[in-house]
Amino acid sequence: MKIGFIGLGVMGAPMARHLAAAGHEIVTVLNRSPLPSDLKASLVASPAEVARLSEMTVTMLPDTPDVERVLLGKDGVVEGLSAGKLVIDMSSISPIATAGFAAKVRETGAGYLDAPVSGGEVGAKAASLTIMVGGPAAEFERALPIFETLGKNITLIGEQNGAGQTCKIANQIIVALNIEAVAEALVFASKAGCDPAKVRSALMGGFAASRVLDVHGERMIARTFAPGFRIRLHQKDLNLALESARALGVALPNTALAQQLMNACSARTGGAEADHSSLVKAIEMLSDHELSNGKE
């Protein structure tokens, strides 16, 4: 089928490549990222034209205002929609705003799914993303072949729009708090005189083992902070968590702490663009100790 895809950044470009490789015809418009040279796609002038030419339109954008602009702005997606079309937003954005976007899309007779992903650039390239979906079951079933081309763990969280985004926020809370815990543990062990690499190896065999300890613990020790998922994007997701928690009357004390530590990292030159595992630098600064060689 013809699939519109808007947002060809770090995550979106490999996702669009997988859809093209599966035989779909990709229609796109340039947003912030250039058209990848290895992606066969039809380039059109506006999001409205993308939607007009496509059976389904996928958006993969950085933040809530970006999705709002592409969907509802001048020459936006809604202007090209009609009955029977489907919009799939795979960005990580506000659940509250998502419900509003869905309502506007449904006024055209089109369907809407919020389907944020987890797995980062690695998962996007490997087509192994976790996909969390909110929206009617019938629309989910219609989009399932697309999701199966992009990911492995695909779950319809709820039939209300915003359910997928809520699940993604929960994911980002867990990931942030795990990164913070691994950072504290490794800095603690290192300042006590232990080799953090050996500590990490030992912990990977016990109950403390986790994907974060495995991947991000290694990043912290090796000082490899080239972005897989940038601090500024995780800051955005934690802001969404805290805003939603305020609206719900839910206490997220450790999420607030993780956000402040990310703020400290982001304040340093280049810090916002570093991988979120670089949160360890805030713990190092507070402890006056760096993991660079594992010893005092």
C-alpha positions in Angstrom: 0.0 0.0 0.0 1.0 3.7 -0.1 2.2 4.7 3.4 2.9 8.3 4.3 5.8 8.7 6.6 6.7 12.0 8.2 9.8 12.4 10.4 12.9 10.8 8.9 15.2 11.3 11.8 17.4 8.9 13.8 14.4 6.6 14.4 12.1 7.4 11.5 14.6 6.8 8.7 15.3 3.1 9.5 11.6 2.6 10.2 10.7 4.0 6.7 13.4 1.8 5.1 11.8 -1.3 6.7 8.4 -0.4 5.3 9.9 0.2 1.8 11.8 -3.1 2.0 8.5 -4.8 2.8 7.1 -3.6 -0.5 5.2 -0.5 0.6 5.4 2.7 -1.4 6.6 5.5 0.9 5.3 9.1 0.5 7.0 11.7 2.5 7.6 15.4 3.1 10.8 16.9 4.4 10.4 18.1 8.0 13.8 18.7 9.7 15.8 15.8 8.3 16.9 15.3 4.7 15.6 12.5 2.6 18.0 9.5 3.1 19.8 8.7 -0.1 19.0 4.9 0.3 15.3 5.4 0.9 13.1 5.0 -2.2 10.2 7.4 -1.5 8.0 9.9 -3.3 8.7 13.4 -2.0 5.7 15.8 -1.9 5.1 19.4 -0.9 3.1 19.2 2.3 1.8 16.9 5.1 -1.7 17.4 3.6 -0.5 16.0 0.3 1.2 13.0 2.1 -2.2 12.2 3.7 -4.1 12.7 0.5 -2.0 10.2 -1.4 -1.6 7.6 1.4 -3.9 4.9 2.9 -2.1 5.3 6.2 0.1 8.2 7.5 2.8 7.5 10.1 4.3 10.4 12.1 7.6 10.0 14.0 8.4 13.4 15.4 10.3 14.8 18.4 7.7 16.4 20.6 4.0 17.4 21.1 4.2 20.8 19.3 5.8 19.1 16.3 3.0 16.6 16.0 0.4 19.4 16.4 2.0 21.4 13.6 2.3 18.5 11.2 -1.3 17.3 11.9 -3.2 20.4 12.5 -1.1 23.3 11.1 -1.4 25.0 7.7 -1.4 22.3 5.0 -1.4 19.7 7.8 -2.3 16.1 7.6 -5.9 16.6 8.6 -6.4 18.7 5.4 -5.6 15.6 3.3 -7.6 13.1 5.3 -10.9 11.5 4.3 -13.1 8.5 5.5 -11.2 5.2 5.7 -7.7 6.6 6.0 -5.6 6.0 9.2 -3.2 8.2 11.1 -0.6 6.4 13.2 1.5 8.7 15.5 4.6 6.8 16.7 6.1 9.8 18.4 6.4 10.0 22.2 4.1 12.9 23.2 1.5 14.1 25.7 -1.4 11.6 26.3 -3.7 14.6 26.9 -2.8 16.3 23.7 -3.0 12.9 21.9 -6.7 12.6 22.8 -7.3 16.1 21.3 -5.4 15.2 18.1 -7.4 12.0 17.7 -10.6 13.9 18.0 -9.7 16.3 15.2 -8.6 13.5 13.0 -11.8 11.5 13.6 -13.8 14.5 12.5 -12.6 13.8 9.0 -13.8 10.2 9.1 -10.2 8.9 9.4 -8.9 6.7 12.2 -6.2 7.4 14.7 -3.7 5.3 16.7 -1.1 6.5 19.1 1.8 4.0 18.9 5.0 5.2 20.6 8.0 2.9 20.6 10.8 1.8 22.8 14.1 0.3 21.7 16.0 3.4 20.5 18.0 3.6 17.3 19.2 0.0 17.7 15.7 -1.3 17.8 14.6 0.9 14.9 17.4 -0.5 12.7 16.8 -4.1 13.8 13.0 -3.8 13.4 12.8 -5.1 17.0 10.9 -2.1 18.5 8.5 -2.5 21.4 5.2 -0.8 20.2 2.6 0.4 22.7 -0.7 1.2 21.1 -3.8 3.2 22.0 -7.0 3.1 19.9 -9.9 1.0 18.7 -9.1 -2.7 18.3 -10.4 -2.7 14.7 -7.9 0.0 13.8 -5.1 -1.8 15.7 -5.8 -5.0 13.6 -5.7 -3.0 10.4 -2.3 -1.5 11.3 -0.8 -4.7 12.8 1.1 -5.7 9.6 2.8 -2.3 9.7 3.7 -2.7 13.3 5.0 -6.3 12.7 7.3 -4.9 10.0 8.8 -2.5 12.6 8.8 -4.3 15.9 8.6 -7.5 17.9 6.7 -6.8 21.1 3.4 -5.2 20.0 0.6 -4.5 22.5 -2.8 -2.8 22.3 -2.7 -1.1 25.7 -6.3 0.2 25.6 -9.0 1.2 23.1 -8.8 4.9 24.2 -6.4 7.2 22.4 -3.6 8.2 24.8 -3.2 4.7 26.3 -0.1 4.0 24.2 1.4 7.3 25.2 0.7 6.6 28.9 2.5 3.3 28.6 5.4 5.0 27.0 5.7 7.5 29.8 5.7 4.6 32.3 8.5 3.0 30.3 10.5 6.2 30.4 10.1 6.5 34.2 11.4 3.0 34.7 14.4 3.5 32.3 15.4 6.9 33.9 15.3 5.5 37.4 17.3 2.4 36.4 19.9 4.6 34.7 20.1 6.7 37.9 20.4 3.6 40.1 23.2 2.1 37.9 25.0 5.4 38.0 24.9 5.6 41.8 25.9 2.0 42.2 28.9 2.2 39.9 30.2 5.5 41.3 29.8 4.2 44.8 31.7 1.0 44.0 34.4 2.9 42.1 35.0 5.5 44.8 35.3 2.6 47.3 38.2 1.4 45.3 36.6 -1.4 43.2 36.9 -1.8 39.5 33.4 -0.8 38.2 33.8 -3.1 35.2 34.2 -6.1 37.5 31.3 -4.9 39.7 29.1 -4.6 36.7 30.1 -8.1 35.5 29.3 -9.6 38.9 26.0 -7.8 39.2 24.9 -9.1 35.8 24.8 -12.6 37.2 22.5 -11.7 40.1 19.1 -10.1 40.8 20.3 -6.6 40.0 20.9 -7.6 36.4 19.0 -5.5 33.8 19.2 -4.3 30.3 20.2 -0.8 31.6 23.1 -2.3 33.7 24.2 -4.3 30.7 24.1 -1.6 28.0 24.3 1.7 29.9 26.5 0.4 32.6 29.0 -0.4 29.9 28.6 3.0 28.3 29.3 4.7 31.7 32.5 2.8 32.3 33.7 3.0 28.7 32.7 6.8 28.5 30.9 6.2 25.2 28.1 8.8 25.3 27.4 9.2 21.6 23.6 9.4 21.5 21.4 6.4 21.2 18.7 8.3 23.0 19.6 11.9 23.8 19.3 13.5 27.3 17.1 16.3 25.9 14.6 13.7 24.6 14.4 11.9 27.9 14.0 15.2 29.7 11.0 15.8 27.4 9.5 12.5 28.3 10.0 13.0 32.1 8.4 16.4 31.7 5.4 14.7 30.2 5.4 12.2 33.1 5.5 15.0 35.7 2.8 17.1 33.9 0.5 14.0 33.7 1.2 13.0 37.3 0.2 16.5 38.4 -3.0 16.3 36.5 -3.7 12.8 38.0 -2.7 13.7 41.5 0.1 11.1 41.5 3.4 11.4 43.3 6.5 10.7 41.3 9.3 11.8 43.7 12.2 9.8 42.1 11.1 10.8 38.6 11.5 14.4 39.7 15.0 13.6 41.0 16.0 11.9 37.8 14.7 14.9 35.8 16.8 17.3 38.0 19.9 15.2 37.4 19.3 15.3 33.7 18.8 19.0 33.9 22.3 19.2 35.5 23.8 17.2 32.7 21.9 19.3 30.0 23.3 22.5 31.5 26.8 21.5 30.5 27.9 22.4 27.0 26.8 19.6 24.7 25.2 17.7 27.5 21.7 17.8 26.1 22.8 16.0 23.0 24.7 13.2 24.8 23.2 9.8 25.5 21.0 9.5 28.5 23.5 7.2 30.1 25.6 10.3 30.7 23.3 11.0 33.6 26.2 9.3 35.5 28.1 12.6 35.1 25.8 14.3 37.5 26.4 11.7 40.1 30.2 11.9 39.5 30.1 15.7 39.9 28.2 15.4 43.2 30.6 12.7 44.4 33.8 14.4 43.1 34.7 11.1 41.4 34.8 9.9 37.8 34.6 6.3 36.5 37.2 6.9 33.9 39.7 4.4 35.3 37.6 2.7 37.9 39.9 3.8 40.7 40.6 6.9 42.9 
